[in-house]
Structures are given as C-alpha cells and as structure tokens.
C-alpha cells in the first residue's frame, strides 16, 4: 500500500498489503500519519478491529545458529487498557511476552522502546510471528523489526549487523531478501 493516509485496517489472510508479511489472524491497523512511527513513516497497531497476528517465513538461516530479533514497541494511547501486551514467537524460542504502558503518552509522543529475544534456527527457514494479547481495539504498536546473527543482549541502539525485516523507514514496510551477513543500511 503506497498511500494509506492516517491508517488502513488489514484483516486476516491478507498477504499483499504489507510486503513480506501476512496478517494471519484478526486484523491490524497499518499506520501512516495517525501517530509518530519509531523510525520513518509506518508502523502497526496490532489491534485493528480485533487482536491481530502477523508473520513471515525467515529464510537463509543456518540450522543451529542463534539469531536475535529486535523490535520497537509502543501502544495505541487512544483507549484502555493502558498496559498493551504483545507475544512474539520464532522457531523453537517459545512465546515471548512484552508489556508497554501508555500512561501520559500521545500520538506525537509514543515513547517507543526497543525489545529483543534470541532463538536458535531449526533449519534454513523458520516462522516469525507477533500477536496482540491485548483485548479491545487499542493494541500494542510494532515497528522496526530486525534480525541479526548471534545472541545479543537487549540494547537501546540498533544492532550494526541487523537486517530490517519490518522497518517503517522502508517504503511500505517491505521485506528485504534475507542475507546471512550484514545487510545494507537503509535510509
């Protein structure tokens, strides 16, 4: 989607509106100008009309290699609950849960925070998904998803060898071809 205005609601089984990603359950709001993204111009509210789940197949992995998924999270400040919760799963890492509190935040001050988790590749490809676990229509916000080789401690700065999988700095949150080494810098 090249021009989404404030936002567009995308429902399950849509695999063409957000390049490289599928909405696999519920719905998400693909955010344009509605609030300030973490990086660039686009992000997601993981609750469109209902709790949503997005996913993509990671390819080009090395079986047994550890990878770190890093992402930015905030929350839709428009309504309750104030604690927005999100679950992330990759390969055999199990479900990782994250919470973000929206108290005193606004569309122009979203308070984005960086989170990360590590998984070990089962094979040359594995499934990555993010799911809202927040009830209602005002969910967790997601942006700037990256993957890098190795087991990295969570940090507040981007990982240099990271590959942007879901970055609002990219036009339309496009999926880049998976590379096993360092990805080119995107601007």
Backbone torsions as a table, in degrees:
resi	resn	phi	psi	omega
1	UNK	NA	119.2	-176.8
2	UNK	-87.5	-36.9	-179.1
3	UNK	-127.2	103.7	-176.6
4	UNK	-108.2	-2.1	-179.2
5	UNK	64.2	-133.1	-179.5
6	UNK	-69.7	-49.9	176.0
7	UNK	-168.5	163.8	174.6
8	UNK	-134.8	134.4	178.0
9	UNK	-86.9	129.5	-178.4
10	UNK	-120.8	124.5	-176.2
11	UNK	-95.8	167.9	-176.3
12	UNK	-53.7	151.2	178.7
13	UNK	70.9	16.5	173.1
14	UNK	-91.8	119.5	178.8
15	UNK	-122.2	22.3	-179.1
16	UNK	-125.4	-18.1	-175.9
17	UNK	-76.0	-33.2	177.9
18	UNK	-117.8	99.6	-172.0
19	UNK	-51.3	129.0	177.4
20	UNK	86.5	-11.4	-177.8
21	UNK	-120.3	152.0	174.9
22	UNK	-120.4	139.2	168.4
23	UNK	-87.1	111.0	-171.2
24	UNK	-101.1	-13.7	172.0
25	UNK	-158.5	153.9	179.3
26	UNK	62.3	-138.4	178.0
27	UNK	-152.6	158.5	176.7
28	UNK	-130.5	156.6	171.8
29	UNK	-102.3	120.7	177.4
30	UNK	-85.3	107.9	-169.1
31	UNK	-88.0	130.3	173.6
32	UNK	-105.9	-93.8	-176.4
33	UNK	-96.8	3.4	-174.5
34	UNK	-62.8	-40.8	174.5
35	UNK	-144.7	172.8	-178.5
36	UNK	-79.5	122.6	177.8
37	UNK	-72.3	163.8	177.1
38	UNK	-64.9	-44.1	179.4
39	UNK	-144.3	134.6	178.5
40	UNK	74.5	-137.9	-169.8
41	UNK	-122.7	-8.2	-174.1
42	UNK	-128.1	151.2	173.8
43	UNK	-158.2	-175.6	178.4
44	UNK	-126.7	143.6	160.8
45	UNK	-98.1	118.5	-174.2
46	UNK	-72.4	-3.8	172.1
47	UNK	-116.4	107.7	170.6
48	UNK	-82.6	-104.1	174.0
49	UNK	-84.0	-24.3	178.7
50	UNK	-142.5	175.3	174.5
51	UNK	-59.3	135.1	-178.1
52	UNK	-118.3	159.9	173.8
53	UNK	-131.9	133.1	173.3
54	UNK	-118.7	155.2	178.1
55	UNK	-157.5	165.2	174.5
56	UNK	-155.1	153.7	177.4
57	UNK	-86.7	119.1	175.3
58	UNK	-83.1	131.5	-179.8
59	UNK	-124.7	166.3	178.8
60	UNK	78.1	19.7	179.6
61	UNK	-83.9	166.4	175.3
62	UNK	-114.0	121.2	-179.3
63	UNK	-55.8	133.1	-179.8
64	UNK	86.7	-11.9	179.3
65	UNK	-79.4	140.1	175.1
66	UNK	-85.3	143.1	177.8
67	UNK	-133.1	148.0	177.0
68	UNK	-111.5	126.6	173.2
69	UNK	-100.0	126.3	178.5
70	UNK	-121.6	141.0	179.9
71	UNK	-151.7	160.1	176.5
72	UNK	-103.3	137.6	-178.9
73	UNK	-131.9	142.1	171.7
74	UNK	-143.5	-155.6	178.4
75	UNK	-154.0	151.5	177.1
76	UNK	-66.7	115.3	-176.6
77	UNK	-81.2	2.6	-173.3
78	UNK	-73.4	-21.8	-176.5
79	UNK	-165.5	173.6	-176.9
80	UNK	-71.0	157.5	-2.2
81	UNK	-78.6	162.6	178.8
82	UNK	-75.5	-28.4	175.7
83	UNK	-89.7	114.3	178.3
84	UNK	-98.1	133.8	-177.0
85	UNK	-122.3	146.7	-174.1
86	UNK	-140.6	142.5	176.0
87	UNK	-116.8	138.7	177.9
88	UNK	-128.3	137.9	-178.9
89	UNK	-136.8	135.0	171.5
90	UNK	-141.9	127.8	176.7
91	UNK	49.4	-124.7	-175.0
92	UNK	-97.1	14.6	-174.6
93	UNK	-73.3	-9.2	-175.5
94	UNK	73.0	-177.8	-178.0
95	UNK	-86.3	130.3	176.1
96	UNK	-109.3	129.1	-177.8
97	UNK	-109.3	141.2	-177.8
98	UNK	-134.1	145.5	-179.5
99	UNK	-128.2	140.5	177.8
100	UNK	-134.5	130.1	-179.5
101	UNK	-99.1	128.3	-175.7
102	UNK	-97.8	7.8	-179.2
103	UNK	-53.5	129.1	177.0
104	UNK	68.5	11.0	179.0
105	UNK	-96.2	157.0	-177.4
106	UNK	-134.8	175.3	177.2
107	UNK	-60.3	-31.9	-179.5
108	UNK	-90.5	-18.3	176.0
109	UNK	-127.1	88.4	-174.9
110	UNK	-85.0	-21.4	178.2
111	UNK	70.0	32.6	-177.4
112	UNK	-48.1	138.3	175.5
113	UNK	-128.0	146.9	179.9
114	UNK	-94.6	136.1	176.3
115	UNK	-129.3	160.2	175.9
116	UNK	-154.1	160.5	173.3
117	UNK	-149.0	160.2	-176.7
118	UNK	-113.9	141.8	172.0
119	UNK	-136.9	158.6	175.9
120	UNK	-106.5	126.5	-177.6
121	UNK	-63.8	132.4	175.9
122	UNK	-76.6	-30.9	-176.3
123	UNK	-160.5	-152.7	-179.5
124	UNK	-82.5	-8.7	174.3
125	UNK	-146.5	148.2	178.8
126	UNK	-148.2	155.8	-179.7
127	UNK	-88.6	134.7	174.6
128	UNK	-118.2	131.6	177.0
129	UNK	-142.5	153.5	174.5
130	UNK	-126.7	131.8	-178.3
131	UNK	-131.2	136.5	171.2
132	UNK	-74.0	137.3	172.4
133	UNK	-118.4	20.2	179.7
134	UNK	-98.6	125.5	177.4
135	UNK	-71.1	156.4	175.1
136	UNK	93.6	-166.8	-174.8
137	UNK	-101.6	-1.4	-176.6
138	UNK	-117.4	96.5	-169.7
139	UNK	-108.5	-168.6	175.9
140	UNK	-71.1	148.8	177.2
141	UNK	-102.9	141.9	-176.5
142	UNK	-130.5	139.5	179.6
143	UNK	-159.6	161.8	165.2
144	UNK	58.2	50.1	179.0
145	UNK	-80.3	130.2	178.7
146	UNK	-132.8	159.5	173.0
147	UNK	-129.5	141.5	175.0
148	UNK	-142.6	154.1	178.0
149	UNK	-72.4	142.9	174.9
150	UNK	102.7	172.7	-179.1
151	UNK	-103.9	98.5	-176.2
152	UNK	-105.2	136.4	174.5
153	UNK	-68.3	147.3	176.8
154	UNK	-56.6	141.9	179.6
155	UNK	-143.0	170.6	178.0
156	UNK	-99.6	4.3	179.1
157	UNK	-119.3	151.3	179.8
158	UNK	-61.4	146.7	177.2
159	UNK	-81.1	124.7	-174.8
160	UNK	-54.7	-42.7	-178.7
161	UNK	-89.3	26.4	-175.2
162	UNK	-80.2	149.1	174.9
163	UNK	-111.1	123.4	-179.9
164	UNK	-75.0	120.4	177.6
165	UNK	-98.5	-28.6	-172.8
166	UNK	-151.8	77.4	-175.7
167	UNK	-118.3	131.4	-178.6
168	UNK	-70.9	-11.5	174.6
169	UNK	-71.2	-16.2	177.8
170	UNK	-90.1	142.4	178.0
171	UNK	-64.7	121.7	176.1
172	UNK	70.6	19.8	179.2
173	UNK	51.4	53.5	-174.7
174	UNK	-77.9	151.0	175.6
175	UNK	-88.5	126.4	176.7
176	UNK	-86.8	154.5	174.2
177	UNK	-59.9	133.0	-177.1
178	UNK	-67.7	129.4	175.6
179	UNK	-122.1	143.9	-176.0
180	UNK	-82.3	-13.2	179.3
181	UNK	-114.9	-151.2	-176.0
182	UNK	-72.1	137.1	177.9
183	UNK	-89.5	154.2	177.1
184	UNK	-66.5	149.7	176.6
185	UNK	-68.0	137.0	178.3
186	UNK	-107.7	145.0	-178.6
187	UNK	-122.2	NA	NA
